[in-house]
Each structure stands twice: as structure tokens, then as C-alpha cells.
Amino acid sequence: MRSIFFLFFLILGTFCFSQDSINIEKISIYTDKNNLTYEDVINKSFEKISSNHVNFGFNNEIIIWLKVELSNKSNLLQNKIIELDNPLLENITFYDQNSLIDKSGMLDIKETRKTINPFFNIKIKANSKQIYYLKIQNRTTALQFTINITDKENFYRNDKGKQSEIIFYLGMILAFLIYALALHIYTKDRSYLFYILYIMALVFQQLTYVGFLPLYMPNSFTYFDNLLVVPKVGLLIITGILFARSFLKTNIYKNIDRFYKVLIILVILQILFLSTPWFYYPEFTILTGLVFIIFNYYTAIFVYRRGHKQARFFIIGWSFLLIGFFLSIIDALGIFSVMYNFPSLVLLCTTFEALFLLLAFVDKLNILQKEKDISDSKLMEELQQRNIVIEKKVKDRTKMLDNLYRELHHRVKNNLQIMLSIISLQGGKIDDEIMSEQFLKLENRIRSISKTHELLYLNDNIEKIDMYEYIYSMCEDISNSFDNEEIEINIESDVEMPLREAVYVGMIINELVSNTIKYAKNCNKINVYLFKNDDYLELEVMDNGLGYKIEKISTKSLGLTLVKNLVKEQLSGEIKINTLNKCEYKIRFKI
């Protein structure tokens, strides 16, 4: 924003720094349609003009002759400069009353010339009159100019101000282009590339228009560039269309996009057929450019009203182009001389246009970021709502599954209790002591399984079993089944286990504790330890009895065989048995 104000006050100062022109006593003009010589023209009748500004518009069929009459009523020699305030004048020939003095113009810039406008040095003797003639011819641009008689100091000071102003504008525009190029590389958005091409074409056109490019380029380049009025304006229109189509997303508006394509085809045809030496009509291309600018302005407003908010800075920037291009057109057509009244206004409009079109990109990024933030916020809110719904459904489903599992464990436990009741009734009718003992062992085995389902049904955690509670309850049932009052059972465990492994461990403990109570001699204590060691669980069941010789145990002993099978096949573990002066079973397995 500070740069904009600085630019404004700089231009204001330039406008206020007016040219110090001497009042011209008499200027006469002659319109030459026959390409007369100097000797023929000086005998013709010149018409006096009331203003030092001449404007014939596009007219390459005539040559303008100016007759400038000056007088010096002072007693001193006067050194002055005759300036033609139009850098686009192609050929200018300067004569005095006797002969040719010098040549100048856009197509005849000498290496010693360092000023934008063509000029001629004159000397008027004291108390004398002098008559000068100027032959002016334009073939490709409007034939218009302002003639000034001024001091050298004022002339060079004004020219230096103009060139400094142009360089300042170019520096700003170059900064815009570099920034746009960086954004293009970062975002891969083609709109930035079209913006760069469009601004480059616009600057190229304007540098010629203000006389900066012909001054610092070779005459051969200037001659060639002077023939490219139609292609340059056409290129400017085409790049402007490509930029507008990309930035405003006109592909979704079929009629608008179709009209842009028609304009591109029309401009290409004009470049091919209206820019030749035999058929040269730049007016058509310039008017096509005016149609494009007005239509582009309408499109930007149309798109903005359809919700494309980033078009707002585009509209502002295009307003400057609309002003600048409109003034350039009426200047080129000879309707009103912008260069005479406001020599830097067109380039100023170009700079502001480049600035606001770049701000349109920044605004676009801000709008997209804001829309993204809003979208992300809505998405997060929606995800939170969905998570709440999903969490509720998961809780409801989990609760339902918990109830189902509890019901399942309850039914399994009830079925096992029914089996226990049947076995108990059947065993009570058997008189054979050995058979009765086997029925009792079978009851304890089933009871150890039933106990796991009972604990899962009663506890909050239906996935894992508290092994201390399980072992304690099971050992209490075993003691009661054998009417054991002499043997003390100590239990230590802080482990929780899944149902499957807990059932196997329970059956193992049931067999080992039952055998100890039933067969151990001089035993009054049983220790049951279950603890975790790294990734393994270790189960120890030991008593303080006299032990036994394991080789005397029948290989058909169902209890010990069952224990070994459960350890090795179901738990994938290992078992160590020590029966010397005691009974000690160490079982190690991994969960």
C-alpha cells in the first residue's frame, strides 16, 4: 500500500513539473499528398495553426510540412531546442531557409541521442528572425505530435524525469513478474504463466509506445518492430484472453468461452492478412482489442456475481487497463492525444493493472485457503459427529456382545452343572471304591471348566479371568470334594488369562492338587504359584510330602497323562517333574 501512495505522489510530481516552452510566434502547416521536395514546398501556401499540437490520426498517405517562424528581439544569441513531443514519429527532416540541417525520428535515431522525444538544436542571432521547415511522415502509427520551443536545460531535465519514471515502472512490473513466476513454480497453476506472458506482451507494447524501446535498441530492431503493430496488439489480445479464461474459469460458461475462442481466431486472421505492406489496417486490430477489453470486463463482473469472489481484484486491475487502453485507442485514432496531456498515464495504468492482477492471485490464494479452512472445519465437525455416533454404536454393540457372552457363559455353566448333577447322582449309586473315585475325579475336572464360565459370567471383564480367584475357588471345591481338612493350600498369582488357556491351566491344577490330596504321604501343605516371567507364564505346584518314584507310576495313569498332553499339545509348553522327597511340577508356556 505504501508503494502505491509513493507511486501516486511521484506521478503527481511529474505532472506538476511542466515543460518550459517558449511561446511560438507563428507556425504554419502544409499537407503534402504528392511527396514534394523542399524546393517545391517552400513556394507553397502554408496555413497558420492556432495550436502547437497537430493530430491527423492514422494516415500514411500524407506528409506534414511545418513552417516555424521565430524571432529573437534580444541583444544576445539564443540557443534553443525544437522538440516534437511524440517518440513514435518515424521520419523527420529538418531544414532552415537555405538547406537541410538534420534528420531524426524513430527510424533514424543517432547513437548520440539519449532522449525519448526527437529534437533539433537551433541558434537564433540577436535581433533577427529565422524560419525553419520540418518534414514529418508516419506510415504505421498515428500522425500526431506537439511542437515545443524550449531551453536545453528544461528539455534534458524533463526527459530525465520521464526516463526515471519509466524505469521505476519497469522495476515494479519486473518485481510482479518474478513473484508471479515463483507462485507458478510453487502452485503449478497455469494462470500465473498466462499472467506473465500477458504482462510481458503489454510491457513490450507500452515500451514502444512511450519511446523507451526504440531509444535503446538498434535501428534495425526498431524498423522491424515498427512493422509489428498488428502482431504485437494481436499477441497482447491473445495472451490476455488466455489469462482471463484460465483465471476466471470461463470453461464452465460455454457462450462466454466460445466468444473468447472466436476473438482468438479473428485476431489470428488479422495478423495474417492485415499486417502486410500491401494490406495494412491496424485500426481493425485495435478496435478488436477494445471489444476484447469491454467483453473481458463484462465477463469478470458476470463471474464475480456468480460467486467467483477472487474476480474482484481482477475487475479493479482490468479497470486500469480499460482506462489505459481506451486512452491509447483514442490517441492512436487521433481523437484525443493522451501523450500530449498525460505522457505517462498509459504506463501508469499498466503498472497498476499488473499490481492489481497480481493481487487478484493473492486474493485467490487467500479465498481458497479460507474455503479450505472452512471445509476442514466442517469436515472435522462432521467427523466428530460421526465419531460420536460410531462410538455410541460401538458401545451399544459392545454392551450387546457382553450380554450375549455372559448369557453364553451362563448357559455353558448351567449345562456343565447339569452334567455334574447327573455324574454325581450316578457316582452315588456305585459301591465300587475305584469307580467312585474315578467319578469324583471326573466331577472335579468338569467343575474346573465350569468355574471359568461362572467367573466370566459374574465379573465385569468377560475376556480374561483373574487366575487367583479362579484357582482359589477351584482348590476350595477340590478340598470340599475330598473332605480335606489337613492339607493347607497356598495360592499366589496376579495373572489374568484368556478363557481358552485358563481352562487348560485349571484342568492341570485340578489334576495335580487332586492327586496330592488323594495320594501324598505326610503332606500338610500345597503351594500353587502362577506368575509371569518376561513373555512366559510359569506355573508351579508343589507339596511337602515324601514324594514318589515316578517310574512306578503306571503309564496308563490318566491324570498325569492328561497333564502332559495339556501342557505340550494345548499350551505348547514344557513340564519338569521332581518327585524326590517331594512333589514339584514346573510348567512353562507362552501366551
C-alpha positions as semicolon CSV with decimal commas, in nm:
position;residue;x (nm);y (nm);z (nm)
1;M;0,000;0,000;0,000
2;R;0,290;0,239;0,075
3;S;0,431;0,168;-0,271
4;I;0,100;0,269;-0,428
5;F;0,095;0,604;-0,246
6;F;0,460;0,662;-0,332
7;L;0,387;0,590;-0,697
8;F;0,089;0,826;-0,691
9;F;0,288;1,119;-0,549
10;L;0,574;1,052;-0,789
11;I;0,338;1,079;-1,085
12;L;0,172;1,385;-0,938
13;G;0,512;1,550;-0,910
14;T;0,590;1,461;-1,270
15;F;0,265;1,616;-1,394
16;C;0,330;1,931;-1,193
17;F;0,681;1,951;-1,340
18;S;0,555;2,110;-1,662
19;Q;0,760;2,181;-1,968
20;D;0,906;2,527;-2,002
21;S;0,808;2,606;-2,363
22;I;0,862;2,940;-2,534
23;N;0,558;3,095;-2,697
24;I;0,580;3,040;-3,070
25;E;0,524;3,347;-3,285
26;K;0,388;3,163;-3,588
27;I;0,352;2,802;-3,701
28;S;0,213;2,716;-4,043
29;I;0,130;2,376;-4,190
30;Y;0,113;2,227;-4,536
31;T;-0,037;1,886;-4,617
32;D;0,166;1,713;-4,887
33;K;-0,005;1,432;-5,081
34;N;0,249;1,416;-5,365
35;N;0,579;1,374;-5,179
36;L;0,714;1,714;-5,287
37;T;1,073;1,827;-5,247
38;Y;1,189;2,101;-5,015
39;E;1,234;2,338;-5,307
40;D;0,876;2,278;-5,418
41;V;0,723;2,310;-5,072
42;I;0,876;2,644;-4,971
43;N;0,686;2,808;-5,251
44;K;0,353;2,661;-5,140
45;S;0,094;2,838;-4,933
46;F;0,110;2,730;-4,567
47;E;-0,189;2,756;-4,335
48;K;-0,138;2,904;-3,991
49;I;-0,241;2,683;-3,698
50;S;-0,365;2,817;-3,368
51;S;-0,221;2,536;-3,152
52;N;0,121;2,378;-3,134
53;H;-0,046;2,034;-3,126
54;V;-0,118;1,854;-3,458
55;N;-0,325;1,535;-3,493
56;F;-0,411;1,363;-3,824
57;G;-0,478;1,013;-3,683
58;F;-0,387;0,708;-3,894
59;N;-0,294;0,850;-4,234
60;N;0,005;0,705;-4,416
61;E;-0,081;0,878;-4,745
62;I;0,020;1,230;-4,646
63;I;0,334;1,414;-4,540
64;I;0,316;1,706;-4,299
65;W;0,534;2,014;-4,357
66;L;0,571;2,263;-4,076
67;K;0,694;2,620;-4,121
68;V;0,818;2,761;-3,791
69;E;0,889;3,135;-3,777
70;L;1,092;3,253;-3,477
71;S;1,228;3,591;-3,382
72;N;1,491;3,699;-3,134
73;K;1,438;4,056;-3,015
74;S;1,713;4,038;-2,756
75;N;2,069;4,150;-2,799
76;L;2,205;3,801;-2,729
77;L;2,240;3,482;-2,930
78;Q;1,967;3,236;-2,830
79;N;2,037;2,858;-2,819
80;K;1,708;2,671;-2,822
81;I;1,568;2,327;-2,894
82;I;1,278;2,238;-3,120
83;E;1,115;1,931;-2,968
84;L;0,850;1,710;-3,126
85;D;0,665;1,550;-2,836
86;N;0,593;1,210;-2,992
87;P;0,860;0,938;-2,985
88;L;0,672;0,733;-3,248
89;L;0,725;0,977;-3,535
90;E;0,910;0,767;-3,789
91;N;1,089;1,016;-4,019
92;I;1,161;1,384;-3,951
93;T;1,372;1,607;-4,175
94;F;1,478;1,949;-4,051
95;Y;1,559;2,244;-4,285
96;D;1,646;2,607;-4,238
97;Q;1,585;2,870;-4,503
98;N;1,884;2,755;-4,701
99;S;1,929;2,380;-4,680
100;L;1,891;2,051;-4,492
101;I;2,023;2,065;-4,138
102;D;1,946;1,729;-3,975
103;K;1,729;1,416;-3,969
104;S;1,565;1,238;-3,678
105;G;1,268;1,019;-3,590
106;M;1,205;0,671;-3,451
107;L;1,362;0,506;-3,758
108;D;1,661;0,739;-3,762
109;I;1,789;0,760;-3,403
110;K;2,156;0,853;-3,386
111;E;2,391;0,698;-3,131
112;T;2,446;1,037;-2,969
113;R;2,077;1,084;-2,896
114;K;1,983;0,997;-2,536
115;T;1,634;1,147;-2,518
116;I;1,296;0,990;-2,576
117;N;1,149;1,262;-2,798
118;P;1,319;1,373;-3,123
119;F;1,468;1,724;-3,113
120;F;1,681;1,970;-3,310
121;N;1,928;2,232;-3,184
122;I;1,878;2,583;-3,321
123;K;2,062;2,915;-3,285
124;I;1,891;3,249;-3,341
125;K;2,107;3,553;-3,374
126;A;2,034;3,868;-3,175
127;N;1,762;4,093;-3,314
128;S;1,688;3,860;-3,604
129;K;1,424;3,633;-3,749
130;Q;1,463;3,271;-3,855
131;I;1,240;3,032;-4,049
132;Y;1,265;2,651;-4,016
133;Y;1,089;2,375;-4,205
134;L;1,013;2,024;-4,076
135;K;0,907;1,733;-4,294
136;I;0,718;1,469;-4,088
137;Q;0,598;1,131;-4,211
138;N;0,437;0,830;-4,036
139;R;0,337;0,504;-4,201
140;T;0,236;0,269;-3,919
141;T;0,121;0,484;-3,626
142;A;-0,097;0,790;-3,578
143;L;0,041;1,111;-3,728
144;Q;0,023;1,340;-3,427
145;F;0,271;1,545;-3,228
146;T;0,326;1,858;-3,023
147;I;0,596;2,106;-3,122
148;N;0,777;2,287;-2,842
149;I;1,050;2,550;-2,841
150;T;1,239;2,519;-2,513
151;D;1,571;2,568;-2,338
152;K;1,822;2,283;-2,331
153;E;1,823;2,269;-1,953
154;N;1,447;2,231;-1,928
155;F;1,439;1,980;-2,213
156;Y;1,701;1,744;-2,067
157;R;1,562;1,778;-1,717
158;N;1,213;1,681;-1,835
159;D;1,348;1,390;-2,039
160;K;1,548;1,260;-1,744
161;G;1,232;1,270;-1,533
162;K;1,040;1,074;-1,797
163;Q;1,305;0,803;-1,827
164;S;1,340;0,772;-1,448
165;E;0,966;0,733;-1,424
166;I;0,963;0,461;-1,692
167;I;1,247;0,273;-1,520
168;F;1,061;0,293;-1,190
169;Y;0,751;0,143;-1,351
170;L;0,958;-0,129;-1,516
171;G;1,120;-0,218;-1,184
172;M;0,783;-0,258;-1,018
173;I;0,643;-0,466;-1,304
174;L;0,957;-0,684;-1,307
175;A;0,909;-0,750;-0,934
176;F;0,549;-0,850;-1,002
177;L;0,661;-1,090;-1,278
178;I;0,927;-1,252;-1,058
179;Y;0,674;-1,301;-0,780
180;A;0,422;-1,447;-1,025
181;L;0,688;-1,683;-1,163
182;A;0,768;-1,804;-0,811
183;L;0,398;-1,868;-0,748
184;H;0,371;-2,055;-1,079
185;I;0,664;-2,280;-0,987
186;Y;0,515;-2,339;-0,641
187;T;0,150;-2,395;-0,735
188;K;0,183;-2,526;-1,095
189;D;-0,114;-2,304;-1,179
190;R;-0,114;-2,210;-1,550
191;S;-0,291;-1,883;-1,472
192;Y;0,037;-1,738;-1,340
193;L;0,216;-1,833;-1,661
194;F;-0,053;-1,668;-1,874
195;Y;-0,033;-1,362;-1,649
196;I;0,344;-1,341;-1,706
197;L;0,305;-1,375;-2,084
198;Y;0,027;-1,118;-2,092
199;I;0,214;-0,859;-1,883
200;M;0,532;-0,913;-2,087
201;A;0,338;-0,855;-2,411
202;L;0,172;-0,549;-2,257
203;V;0,502;-0,403;-2,136
204;F;0,665;-0,471;-2,473
205;Q;0,386;-0,279;-2,643
206;Q;0,396;0,010;-2,396
207;L;0,776;0,047;-2,405
208;T;0,749;0,110;-2,777
209;Y;0,453;0,340;-2,724
210;V;0,641;0,566;-2,480
211;G;0,957;0,566;-2,694
212;F;1,179;0,380;-2,448
213;L;1,244;0,070;-2,656
214;P;1,340;0,250;-2,983
215;L;1,583;0,469;-2,789
216;Y;1,792;0,181;-2,654
217;M;1,757;-0,076;-2,932
218;P;1,936;-0,079;-3,270
219;N;1,764;0,095;-3,560
220;S;1,730;-0,239;-3,738
221;F;1,527;-0,375;-3,447
222;T;1,317;-0,059;-3,433
223;Y;1,247;-0,081;-3,806
224;F;1,131;-0,440;-3,771
225;D;0,937;-0,365;-3,451
226;N;0,761;-0,076;-3,624
227;L;0,614;-0,319;-3,876
228;L;0,468;-0,537;-3,599
229;V;0,193;-0,313;-3,470
230;V;-0,082;-0,558;-3,566
231;P;0,105;-0,873;-3,447
232;K;0,202;-0,705;-3,117
233;V;-0,151;-0,589;-3,042
234;G;-0,279;-0,928;-3,154
235;L;-0,035;-1,108;-2,924
236;L;-0,147;-0,882;-2,640
237;I;-0,512;-0,972;-2,703
238;I;-0,443;-1,346;-2,730
239;T;-0,235;-1,365;-2,410
240;G;-0,497;-1,154;-2,233
241;I;-0,770;-1,397;-2,343
242;L;-0,568;-1,699;-2,228
243;F;-0,510;-1,536;-1,891
244;A;-0,876;-1,437;-1,848
245;R;-1,005;-1,782;-1,949
246;S;-0,771;-1,954;-1,705
247;F;-0,817;-1,719;-1,409
248;L;-1,195;-1,669;-1,443
249;K;-1,262;-2,037;-1,524
250;T;-1,476;-1,945;-1,824
251;N;-1,484;-2,305;-1,948
252;I;-1,794;-2,357;-1,731
253;Y;-1,970;-2,074;-1,916
254;K;-1,998;-2,211;-2,270
255;N;-2,117;-1,898;-2,452
256;I;-1,852;-1,674;-2,294
257;D;-1,576;-1,923;-2,363
258;R;-1,695;-1,966;-2,721
259;F;-1,679;-1,589;-2,779
260;Y;-1,321;-1,583;-2,647
261;K;-1,226;-1,852;-2,898
262;V;-1,389;-1,655;-3,180
263;L;-1,183;-1,349;-3,079
264;I;-0,862;-1,554;-3,089
265;I;-0,942;-1,680;-3,440
266;L;-1,031;-1,327;-3,553
267;V;-0,704;-1,184;-3,419
268;I;-0,500;-1,457;-3,588
269;L;-0,670;-1,378;-3,920
270;Q;-0,596;-1,008;-3,872
271;I;-0,230;-1,085;-3,802
272;L;-0,211;-1,290;-4,121
273;F;-0,398;-1,056;-4,356
274;L;-0,399;-0,702;-4,209
275;S;-0,031;-0,656;-4,127
276;T;0,123;-0,681;-4,475
277;P;0,272;-0,380;-4,659
278;W;0,001;-0,418;-4,923
279;F;-0,290;-0,451;-4,685
280;Y;-0,217;-0,268;-4,359
281;Y;-0,511;-0,175;-4,136
282;P;-0,411;-0,167;-3,767
283;E;-0,737;0,012;-3,684
284;F;-0,928;-0,316;-3,706
285;T;-0,698;-0,494;-3,463
286;I;-0,708;-0,200;-3,221
287;L;-1,087;-0,195;-3,232
288;T;-1,087;-0,572;-3,177
289;G;-0,875;-0,506;-2,869
290;L;-1,131;-0,257;-2,744
291;V;-1,408;-0,515;-2,792
292;F;-1,198;-0,769;-2,602
293;I;-1,134;-0,533;-2,310
294;I;-1,501;-0,439;-2,274
295;F;-1,611;-0,803;-2,303
296;N;-1,344;-0,912;-2,056
297;Y;-1,463;-0,650;-1,810
298;Y;-1,820;-0,772;-1,851
299;T;-1,709;-1,135;-1,804
300;A;-1,522;-1,054;-1,481
301;I;-1,831;-0,885;-1,336
302;F;-2,052;-1,171;-1,456
303;V;-1,827;-1,434;-1,300
304;Y;-1,796;-1,236;-0,977
305;R;-2,174;-1,217;-0,943
306;R;-2,184;-1,595;-0,990
307;G;-1,980;-1,639;-0,671
308;H;-1,624;-1,629;-0,811
309;K;-1,506;-1,386;-0,540
310;Q;-1,141;-1,378;-0,649
311;A;-1,253;-1,186;-0,959
312;R;-1,290;-0,866;-0,754
313;F;-0,924;-0,761;-0,786
314;F;-0,931;-0,874;-1,147
315;I;-1,212;-0,623;-1,206
316;I;-1,011;-0,344;-1,041
317;G;-0,698;-0,428;-1,239
318;W;-0,891;-0,454;-1,562
319;S;-1,046;-0,115;-1,492
320;F;-0,699;0,039;-1,518
321;L;-0,640;-0,143;-1,844
322;L;-0,979;-0,032;-1,971
323;I;-0,884;0,329;-1,899
324;G;-0,532;0,299;-2,037
325;F;-0,625;0,106;-2,348
326;F;-0,922;0,329;-2,421
327;L;-0,699;0,636;-2,400
328;S;-0,439;0,462;-2,617
329;I;-0,702;0,385;-2,879
330;I;-0,841;0,735;-2,898
331;D;-0,482;0,858;-2,905
332;A;-0,392;0,618;-3,187
333;L;-0,707;0,708;-3,381
334;G;-0,625;1,076;-3,346
335;I;-0,934;1,163;-3,142
336;F;-0,753;1,289;-2,832
337;S;-0,381;1,299;-2,756
338;V;-0,309;1,124;-2,431
339;M;0,066;1,158;-2,477
340;Y;0,035;1,535;-2,508
341;N;-0,179;1,589;-2,199
342;F;-0,064;1,298;-1,976
343;P;0,254;1,146;-2,121
344;S;0,295;0,875;-1,851
345;L;-0,067;0,788;-1,784
346;V;-0,077;0,479;-2,005
347;L;0,232;0,323;-1,846
348;L;0,098;0,416;-1,503
349;C;-0,226;0,233;-1,581
350;T;-0,021;-0,066;-1,699
351;T;0,169;-0,073;-1,369
352;F;-0,146;-0,053;-1,160
353;E;-0,310;-0,317;-1,375
354;A;-0,016;-0,554;-1,324
355;L;-0,029;-0,483;-0,950
356;F;-0,399;-0,549;-0,905
357;L;-0,399;-0,855;-1,130
358;L;-0,121;-0,993;-0,910
359;L;-0,323;-0,900;-0,602
360;A;-0,606;-1,097;-0,761
361;F;-0,385;-1,406;-0,740
362;V;-0,301;-1,334;-0,377
363;D;-0,669;-1,278;-0,307
364;K;-0,746;-1,604;-0,485
365;L;-0,500;-1,791;-0,264
366;N;-0,647;-1,628;0,048
367;I;-1,001;-1,716;-0,058
368;L;-0,902;-2,074;-0,140
369;Q;-0,723;-2,103;0,195
370;K;-1,026;-1,963;0,376
371;E;-1,257;-2,201;0,189
372;K;-1,019;-2,486;0,273
373;D;-1,019;-2,388;0,641
374;I;-1,400;-2,373;0,642
375;S;-1,417;-2,705;0,460
376;D;-1,167;-2,861;0,700
377;S;-1,362;-2,723;0,995
378;K;-1,687;-2,866;0,860
379;L;-1,514;-3,194;0,786
380;M;-1,371;-3,211;1,138
381;E;-1,710;-3,129;1,283
382;E;-1,871;-3,395;1,068
383;L;-1,602;-3,645;1,166
384;Q;-1,657;-3,564;1,532
385;Q;-2,030;-3,616;1,491
386;R;-1,967;-3,941;1,309
387;N;-1,722;-4,049;1,577
388;I;-1,983;-3,977;1,843
389;V;-2,239;-4,183;1,651
390;I;-1,988;-4,461;1,585
391;E;-1,870;-4,457;1,946
392;K;-2,229;-4,487;2,066
393;K;-2,293;-4,772;1,823
394;V;-1,972;-4,943;1,934
395;K;-2,070;-4,907;2,299
396;D;-2,418;-5,039;2,226
397;R;-2,278;-5,325;2,021
398;T;-2,015;-5,400;2,283
399;K;-2,275;-5,400;2,555
400;M;-2,492;-5,629;2,348
401;L;-2,198;-5,863;2,285
402;D;-2,109;-5,855;2,655
403;N;-2,462;-5,959;2,739
404;L;-2,450;-6,231;2,475
405;Y;-2,117;-6,361;2,607
406;R;-2,244;-6,352;2,963
407;E;-2,554;-6,538;2,859
408;L;-2,338;-6,787;2,671
409;H;-2,109;-6,846;2,970
410;H;-2,413;-6,872;3,195
411;R;-2,571;-7,137;2,974
412;V;-2,245;-7,331;2,938
413;K;-2,202;-7,319;3,315
414;N;-2,562;-7,438;3,367
415;N;-2,514;-7,722;3,119
416;L;-2,196;-7,827;3,296
417;Q;-2,379;-7,812;3,629
418;I;-2,645;-8,041;3,487
419;M;-2,372;-8,282;3,376
420;L;-2,216;-8,260;3,723
421;S;-2,551;-8,338;3,884
422;I;-2,602;-8,640;3,660
423;I;-2,249;-8,768;3,722
424;S;-2,284;-8,707;4,097
425;L;-2,614;-8,898;4,110
426;Q;-2,468;-9,180;3,908
427;G;-2,150;-9,193;4,116
428;G;-2,351;-9,206;4,438
429;K;-2,506;-9,535;4,329
430;I;-2,170;-9,704;4,268
431;D;-2,038;-9,920;4,552
432;D;-1,704;-9,989;4,391
433;E;-1,450;-9,759;4,555
434;I;-1,225;-9,733;4,249
435;M;-1,511;-9,646;4,019
436;S;-1,648;-9,399;4,270
437;E;-1,305;-9,231;4,282
438;Q;-1,296;-9,201;3,903
439;F;-1,640;-9,040;3,903
440;L;-1,519;-8,794;4,166
441;K;-1,217;-8,701;3,951
442;L;-1,444;-8,654;3,653
443;E;-1,666;-8,425;3,860
444;N;-1,368;-8,211;3,962
445;R;-1,246;-8,186;3,602
446;I;-1,585;-8,069;3,480
447;R;-1,619;-7,840;3,781
448;S;-1,284;-7,673;3,694
449;I;-1,417;-7,598;3,346
450;S;-1,750;-7,478;3,481
451;K;-1,574;-7,248;3,725
452;T;-1,418;-7,046;3,440
453;H;-1,755;-6,978;3,280
454;E;-1,901;-6,888;3,619
455;L;-1,628;-6,631;3,681
456;L;-1,667;-6,477;3,335
457;Y;-2,041;-6,453;3,386
458;L;-2,009;-6,286;3,727
459;N;-1,719;-6,048;3,658
460;D;-1,712;-5,723;3,456
461;N;-1,427;-5,845;3,238
462;I;-1,564;-6,114;3,011
463;E;-1,245;-6,161;2,809
464;K;-0,992;-6,253;3,078
465;I;-1,008;-6,445;3,404
466;D;-0,847;-6,343;3,732
467;M;-0,642;-6,657;3,791
468;Y;-0,604;-6,607;4,167
469;E;-0,979;-6,600;4,216
470;Y;-1,022;-6,892;3,978
471;I;-0,753;-7,111;4,137
472;Y;-0,868;-7,027;4,489
473;S;-1,230;-7,117;4,414
474;M;-1,132;-7,435;4,231
475;C;-0,896;-7,555;4,508
476;E;-1,168;-7,489;4,764
477;D;-1,408;-7,709;4,566
478;I;-1,143;-7,982;4,537
479;S;-1,079;-7,977;4,912
480;N;-1,451;-7,999;4,984
481;S;-1,493;-8,288;4,742
482;F;-1,226;-8,491;4,927
483;D;-1,330;-8,372;5,276
484;N;-0,978;-8,234;5,314
485;E;-0,914;-8,056;5,642
486;E;-0,549;-8,146;5,700
487;I;-0,372;-8,004;5,396
488;E;-0,325;-7,627;5,364
489;I;-0,332;-7,485;5,012
490;N;-0,136;-7,160;4,947
491;I;-0,207;-6,971;4,626
492;E;-0,011;-6,683;4,471
493;S;-0,097;-6,525;4,138
494;D;-0,150;-6,181;3,988
495;V;-0,213;-6,302;3,634
496;E;-0,517;-6,264;3,409
497;M;-0,562;-6,514;3,128
498;P;-0,796;-6,568;2,833
499;L;-1,068;-6,828;2,867
500;R;-0,906;-7,098;2,650
501;E;-0,571;-7,104;2,831
502;A;-0,739;-7,056;3,171
503;V;-0,944;-7,377;3,120
504;Y;-0,629;-7,578;3,039
505;V;-0,439;-7,435;3,337
506;G;-0,740;-7,504;3,561
507;M;-0,757;-7,867;3,449
508;I;-0,382;-7,907;3,510
509;I;-0,407;-7,760;3,862
510;N;-0,715;-7,974;3,930
511;E;-0,527;-8,295;3,841
512;L;-0,213;-8,208;4,035
513;V;-0,389;-8,082;4,351
514;S;-0,637;-8,371;4,346
515;N;-0,355;-8,627;4,319
516;T;-0,163;-8,461;4,602
517;I;-0,465;-8,460;4,836
518;K;-0,551;-8,816;4,742
519;Y;-0,210;-8,985;4,734
520;A;0,058;-8,770;4,900
521;K;0,201;-8,911;5,225
522;N;0,286;-8,695;5,523
523;C;0,177;-8,387;5,331
524;N;0,016;-8,093;5,503
525;K;0,088;-7,812;5,258
526;I;0,039;-7,745;4,889
527;N;0,175;-7,435;4,712
528;V;0,031;-7,316;4,382
529;Y;0,221;-7,031;4,213
530;L;0,133;-6,874;3,880
531;F;0,336;-6,573;3,767
532;K;0,467;-6,400;3,456
533;N;0,835;-6,406;3,361
534;D;0,909;-6,190;3,054
535;D;0,689;-6,327;2,775
536;Y;0,625;-6,656;2,953
537;L;0,391;-6,779;3,225
538;E;0,528;-7,018;3,484
539;L;0,309;-7,248;3,693
540;E;0,449;-7,426;3,998
541;V;0,255;-7,683;4,201
542;M;0,445;-7,843;4,492
543;D;0,381;-8,015;4,821
544;N;0,590;-8,109;5,125
545;G;0,510;-8,480;5,114
546;L;0,752;-8,770;5,082
547;G;0,738;-8,783;4,705
548;Y;0,730;-9,098;4,495
549;K;0,922;-9,287;4,234
550;I;0,790;-9,172;3,904
551;E;0,891;-9,496;3,728
552;K;0,646;-9,683;3,948
553;I;0,359;-9,473;3,822
554;S;0,168;-9,659;3,559
555;T;0,193;-9,519;3,210
556;K;-0,179;-9,560;3,199
557;S;-0,231;-9,303;3,474
558;L;-0,496;-9,080;3,320
559;G;-0,429;-8,777;3,543
560;L;-0,059;-8,736;3,470
561;T;-0,108;-8,822;3,103
562;L;-0,377;-8,558;3,080
563;V;-0,147;-8,301;3,241
564;K;0,137;-8,372;2,997
565;N;-0,092;-8,359;2,696
566;L;-0,246;-8,030;2,806
567;V;0,098;-7,873;2,862
568;K;0,259;-7,987;2,540
569;E;-0,027;-8,002;2,292
570;Q;-0,266;-7,730;2,409
571;L;-0,030;-7,480;2,573
572;S;0,279;-7,561;2,361
573;G;0,482;-7,554;2,682
574;E;0,719;-7,772;2,878
575;I;0,691;-7,952;3,212
576;K;0,954;-8,052;3,467
577;I;0,868;-8,303;3,738
578;N;1,067;-8,356;4,060
579;T;0,935;-8,627;4,293
580;L;1,241;-8,680;4,513
581;N;1,132;-8,630;4,876
582;K;0,854;-8,404;4,748
583;C;0,630;-8,350;4,452
584;E;0,718;-8,048;4,241
585;Y;0,577;-7,966;3,899
586;K;0,715;-7,672;3,700
587;I;0,530;-7,578;3,384
588;R;0,640;-7,304;3,145
589;F;0,440;-7,181;2,844
590;K;0,394;-6,873;2,631
591;I;0,076;-6,677;2,563
